[in-house]
Amino acid sequence: MKAIRVHEFGGPEVMRLEEVEDPNPGEGEVLVRIHASGVNPVDTYIRSGTYAMKPALPYTPGMDGAGVVETVGKGVNRVKAGDRVYLAGTETGSHAEKALCKESRVYALPEKVTFSQGAAVGVPYATAYRALFQRARALPGEVVLVHGASGGVGVAAVQFARAAGMHVIGTAGTGEGRKLALAQGAHEVFDHHASDHMEKVFALTGGAGVDVIVELLANVNLGKDLGILAQNGRIVVIGSRGTVEINPRDAMSRNAAILGMVLLNTPEHDLFEIHAALGAGLENGILRPVIGKQFPLAEAAAAHHEVMEKSAHGKIVLIP
């Protein structure tokens, strides 16, 4: 089979399309023929060697994907050959024609959901659910601010929050991105390039402040986030590309909480809850993954570059 291989950490150019042997499922494992592989910012961090967790070299990137079960190993009874599935983690990497997964990381993909949409579920939607419901404990009626509401995680957070009865405010850097966030359920969307956009968000709440902030770029926004929080407000930090200086008194005066999260740290019982919710949302149409751009597998380097662009909208997907 063909697979993207990384033999040294570095920029997108270190990825090469190579011919490798097909993996064989062992006990409790599932082999999936990949129809679409999702690209996430975390994939680029791992490839560059800057992420805390580094795989042994060489390796195949990719956590998200969707396809059809080809074969299963001994003891597997939740899925069978021919089943449509989405992946939430693999043993061999999803940027390939086939991927080996633990049975616990393979989930049913409803017929109404395309493979490309399925490849947009595992990391973005699980991250959004964990941030909103497991970390922030967001409740119906609360005001939620989603920074970067036009990206993969942002779109997922907007859909979840709106469906749960929250008042959803988004930010996006382009007109197209703002239209997308509104179409996905945000009540209002502001241009995060505008110098006064945080003041506008605060004014929109009548001075009460925002209850929950989903933060994808903490090194830029965290200090300002604290200034627009409501009493007992919560900020969930999903992403950051550097350090930031804050005034702790802003948190103290609001009895606020700054909550960090990394999806890979999620306990198994919480993952079970997450994917039960994702499966139901995909089935009933509440969750509607948005695909930004699709690239052939051989153009993985271009896809990794694209996912880090500020103008990226929706999920970036590779097609083997």
C-alpha positions as CSV (number, residue, x, y, z in Angstrom):
1,M,0.0,0.0,0.0
2,K,1.0,3.7,-0.3
3,A,1.6,5.7,2.8
4,I,3.1,9.1,3.8
5,R,6.3,8.5,5.7
6,V,8.4,10.8,7.9
7,H,12.0,9.8,8.4
8,E,13.1,13.0,10.2
9,F,11.3,15.8,12.0
10,G,11.0,19.1,10.2
11,G,8.8,21.1,7.8
12,P,6.1,19.7,5.5
13,E,8.7,18.7,2.9
14,V,10.0,15.8,5.1
15,M,6.9,13.9,4.2
16,R,7.3,11.4,1.4
17,L,4.8,9.1,-0.4
18,E,6.2,5.5,-0.2
19,E,5.2,1.9,-0.8
20,V,5.0,0.0,2.5
21,E,3.7,-3.4,3.5
22,D,0.0,-3.8,4.5
23,P,-0.5,-4.0,8.2
24,N,-2.0,-7.1,9.7
25,P,-4.6,-6.8,12.5
26,G,-3.7,-8.6,15.7
27,E,-6.0,-9.4,18.6
28,G,-8.4,-6.6,19.2
29,E,-7.3,-4.7,16.1
30,V,-9.1,-3.5,12.9
31,L,-7.7,-2.8,9.5
32,V,-9.5,0.0,7.7
33,R,-9.1,0.9,4.0
34,I,-8.9,4.7,4.2
35,H,-11.2,6.7,1.9
36,A,-10.3,10.1,3.6
37,S,-7.7,11.2,6.1
38,G,-8.1,14.3,8.2
39,V,-5.3,16.8,8.8
40,N,-5.2,18.6,12.1
41,P,-2.8,21.3,13.5
42,V,-1.5,18.7,16.0
43,D,-0.3,16.6,13.1
44,T,1.9,19.4,12.0
45,Y,3.3,19.9,15.5
46,I,4.2,16.3,15.8
47,R,5.8,16.2,12.3
48,S,7.9,19.2,13.1
49,G,9.2,17.6,16.3
50,T,7.9,20.5,18.5
51,Y,5.1,18.5,20.2
52,A,5.6,17.0,23.6
53,M,4.9,13.5,22.4
54,K,7.2,12.3,19.6
55,P,6.6,9.0,17.6
56,A,9.5,6.7,16.8
57,L,10.9,7.4,13.3
58,P,10.0,6.6,10.6
59,Y,6.2,7.0,11.1
60,T,3.0,7.8,9.2
61,P,1.2,10.9,10.3
62,G,-2.6,11.2,10.8
63,M,-5.1,10.5,13.6
64,D,-8.4,11.1,11.9
65,G,-9.8,9.1,9.0
66,A,-12.8,7.4,7.6
67,G,-13.2,4.3,5.4
68,V,-14.4,0.7,5.3
69,V,-13.3,-2.1,7.5
70,E,-11.2,-4.6,5.5
71,T,-10.4,-7.2,8.1
72,V,-10.6,-7.6,11.8
73,G,-8.4,-9.4,14.3
74,K,-9.3,-12.0,16.9
75,G,-11.7,-10.9,19.6
76,V,-13.2,-8.0,17.6
77,N,-17.0,-8.0,17.7
78,R,-18.1,-4.4,17.5
79,V,-17.3,-4.0,13.8
80,K,-16.9,-6.4,10.8
81,A,-15.5,-6.3,7.3
82,G,-17.5,-4.0,5.1
83,D,-18.6,-1.6,7.9
84,R,-18.3,2.2,7.2
85,V,-16.4,3.7,10.1
86,Y,-14.6,6.9,11.3
87,L,-11.3,6.7,13.2
88,A,-10.3,8.5,16.4
89,G,-6.7,7.5,16.6
90,T,-4.7,4.8,14.8
91,E,-1.7,2.5,15.4
92,T,-0.1,3.1,12.0
93,G,-1.3,6.6,10.9
94,S,-4.2,7.6,8.7
95,H,-2.2,9.4,5.9
96,A,-2.2,6.1,4.0
97,E,-4.3,3.8,1.9
98,K,-4.9,1.5,5.0
99,A,-4.6,2.0,8.7
100,L,-4.5,-0.3,11.7
101,C,-6.6,0.7,14.7
102,K,-7.6,-0.6,18.1
103,E,-11.2,-1.7,18.1
104,S,-12.0,1.0,20.7
105,R,-10.9,3.7,18.2
106,V,-13.2,2.8,15.4
107,Y,-16.8,4.1,15.3
108,A,-19.8,3.6,13.0
109,L,-20.2,6.2,10.3
110,P,-23.8,6.8,9.3
111,E,-24.7,6.4,5.6
112,K,-25.7,10.0,5.3
113,V,-22.2,11.2,6.3
114,T,-19.5,11.2,3.6
115,F,-16.1,9.7,4.2
116,S,-14.5,13.2,4.0
117,Q,-16.9,14.4,6.7
118,G,-16.1,11.3,8.7
119,A,-12.4,12.2,8.5
120,A,-13.4,15.6,10.1
121,V,-14.9,14.0,13.3
122,G,-12.3,12.3,15.5
123,V,-10.1,15.2,16.7
124,P,-12.2,18.4,16.0
125,Y,-15.5,17.2,17.3
126,A,-14.1,15.2,20.2
127,T,-12.0,18.3,21.2
128,A,-15.0,20.6,21.0
129,Y,-17.2,18.3,23.1
130,R,-14.6,17.8,25.7
131,A,-13.9,21.5,25.9
132,L,-17.5,22.6,26.2
133,F,-19.1,19.8,28.3
134,Q,-16.4,17.9,30.1
135,R,-14.0,20.8,31.0
136,A,-16.1,24.0,31.0
137,R,-19.3,22.2,32.0
138,A,-21.2,24.7,29.8
139,L,-24.9,24.9,30.3
140,P,-28.0,25.9,28.3
141,G,-28.5,29.7,28.4
142,E,-24.9,30.5,28.9
143,V,-23.0,32.8,26.6
144,V,-20.1,31.1,24.8
145,L,-17.4,32.7,22.7
146,V,-15.6,30.6,20.2
147,H,-12.4,32.0,18.9
148,G,-11.6,30.8,15.4
149,A,-15.2,29.7,14.7
150,S,-14.5,28.9,11.1
151,G,-11.9,26.2,11.6
152,G,-12.5,22.5,12.2
153,V,-12.7,22.7,16.0
154,G,-14.5,26.1,15.9
155,V,-17.2,24.8,13.6
156,A,-17.7,21.8,15.9
157,A,-17.9,24.0,19.0
158,V,-20.4,26.3,17.4
159,Q,-22.7,23.4,16.3
160,F,-22.5,21.8,19.8
161,A,-23.1,25.0,21.7
162,R,-26.0,26.1,19.6
163,A,-27.7,22.7,19.7
164,A,-27.3,22.7,23.5
165,G,-29.2,26.0,23.9
166,M,-26.3,28.4,24.5
167,H,-25.9,31.9,23.0
168,V,-23.0,31.5,20.6
169,I,-20.6,34.3,19.6
170,G,-17.8,33.5,17.2
171,T,-14.7,35.2,15.8
172,A,-13.1,34.7,12.4
173,G,-10.5,36.5,10.3
174,T,-12.2,36.6,6.9
175,G,-15.6,37.5,5.5
176,E,-16.0,34.0,4.2
177,G,-15.1,32.6,7.6
178,R,-17.7,34.8,9.4
179,K,-20.4,33.7,6.9
180,L,-19.5,30.1,7.6
181,A,-19.7,30.5,11.4
182,L,-23.1,32.2,11.1
183,A,-24.3,29.4,8.8
184,Q,-23.3,26.8,11.4
185,G,-25.3,28.4,14.2
186,A,-23.4,31.3,15.7
187,H,-25.7,34.2,16.7
188,E,-23.0,36.8,16.1
189,V,-19.6,36.7,14.6
190,F,-16.8,39.4,14.8
191,D,-13.6,40.0,12.9
192,H,-10.8,39.0,15.2
193,H,-8.4,41.3,13.2
194,A,-10.4,44.3,14.4
195,S,-8.7,46.0,17.3
196,D,-12.0,46.5,19.2
197,H,-13.6,43.1,18.6
198,M,-13.3,42.0,22.3
199,E,-14.9,45.2,23.4
200,K,-17.8,44.6,21.0
201,V,-18.2,41.0,22.4
202,F,-18.3,42.4,25.9
203,A,-20.8,45.1,24.9
204,L,-23.0,42.5,23.4
205,T,-23.4,40.8,26.8
206,G,-24.7,44.1,28.3
207,G,-21.6,44.2,30.4
208,A,-22.3,40.9,32.1
209,G,-19.5,39.1,30.3
210,V,-19.0,35.8,28.6
211,D,-19.6,32.6,30.6
212,V,-17.4,30.2,28.5
213,I,-14.6,30.9,26.0
214,V,-13.2,28.2,23.7
215,E,-9.7,29.4,23.1
216,L,-7.6,28.2,20.2
217,L,-4.9,30.8,20.2
218,A,-4.1,31.5,23.9
219,N,-0.8,33.2,23.3
220,V,-2.7,36.0,21.5
221,N,-6.0,36.1,23.3
222,L,-5.8,34.8,26.9
223,G,-5.0,38.2,28.6
224,K,-7.9,39.9,26.8
225,D,-10.2,36.9,27.4
226,L,-10.0,37.4,31.2
227,G,-11.1,40.9,30.8
228,I,-14.5,40.0,29.2
229,L,-15.4,37.0,31.4
230,A,-18.5,36.9,33.5
231,Q,-18.4,36.0,37.1
232,N,-17.5,32.3,37.5
233,G,-16.5,32.3,33.8
234,R,-14.3,29.6,32.3
235,I,-11.7,29.7,29.6
236,V,-10.8,26.3,28.0
237,V,-7.4,26.5,26.3
238,I,-7.3,24.2,23.3
239,G,-4.4,25.7,21.4
240,S,-1.5,28.1,21.9
241,R,1.6,28.9,19.8
242,G,3.7,30.5,22.4
243,T,3.7,32.2,25.8
244,V,1.5,34.9,27.1
245,E,1.4,37.4,30.0
246,I,-1.8,37.8,32.0
247,N,-3.0,39.8,35.0
248,P,-4.0,37.2,37.6
249,R,-6.3,39.8,39.3
250,D,-8.6,39.6,36.3
251,A,-9.1,35.9,37.1
252,M,-9.3,36.5,40.9
253,S,-11.9,39.3,40.6
254,R,-14.2,37.1,38.5
255,N,-13.7,33.8,40.3
256,A,-12.6,32.6,36.9
257,A,-11.0,29.4,35.8
258,I,-8.5,28.8,33.1
259,L,-8.8,25.1,32.0
260,G,-6.2,23.5,29.8
261,M,-6.8,20.3,27.8
262,V,-5.1,18.0,25.4
263,L,-7.4,15.4,23.8
264,L,-4.7,12.7,24.0
265,N,-5.0,12.9,27.8
266,T,-8.7,12.1,27.9
267,P,-9.6,9.1,30.1
268,E,-11.3,6.1,28.4
269,H,-14.6,6.6,30.2
270,D,-14.8,10.2,29.0
271,L,-13.9,9.1,25.4
272,F,-16.8,6.6,25.6
273,E,-19.2,9.5,26.5
274,I,-17.7,11.7,23.7
275,H,-18.1,9.2,20.9
276,A,-21.6,8.2,22.0
277,A,-22.6,11.9,21.7
278,L,-20.8,12.2,18.3
279,G,-22.4,9.2,16.9
280,A,-25.9,10.4,17.9
281,G,-25.2,13.9,16.5
282,L,-24.0,12.6,13.2
283,E,-27.0,10.3,12.9
284,N,-29.6,13.0,13.7
285,G,-27.9,15.7,11.7
286,I,-27.1,18.1,14.5
287,L,-23.4,17.6,13.7
288,R,-22.5,18.6,10.1
289,P,-18.7,18.5,9.5
290,V,-17.6,21.1,7.0
291,I,-14.9,20.3,4.5
292,G,-12.6,23.1,3.6
293,K,-10.1,21.7,1.0
294,Q,-9.3,18.2,-0.2
295,F,-5.8,17.1,-1.4
296,P,-4.6,13.9,-3.0
297,L,-2.5,11.8,-0.6
298,A,0.7,12.6,-2.5
299,E,0.1,16.3,-1.7
300,A,0.2,15.9,2.1
301,A,2.9,18.6,2.4
302,A,0.5,21.1,0.8
303,A,-2.3,20.0,3.1
304,H,-0.1,20.4,6.2
305,H,0.8,23.9,5.1
306,E,-2.8,24.8,4.4
307,V,-4.1,23.7,7.8
308,M,-1.9,26.2,9.5
309,E,-3.0,29.1,7.3
310,K,-5.2,31.7,9.1
311,S,-7.7,31.7,6.2
312,A,-8.4,28.0,6.5
313,H,-12.1,27.2,6.7
314,G,-13.5,23.8,7.8
315,K,-11.5,20.6,7.8
316,I,-8.5,19.8,5.5
317,V,-8.7,16.3,4.1
318,L,-6.4,14.0,2.2
319,I,-7.8,11.5,-0.3
320,P,-5.7,8.3,-0.9
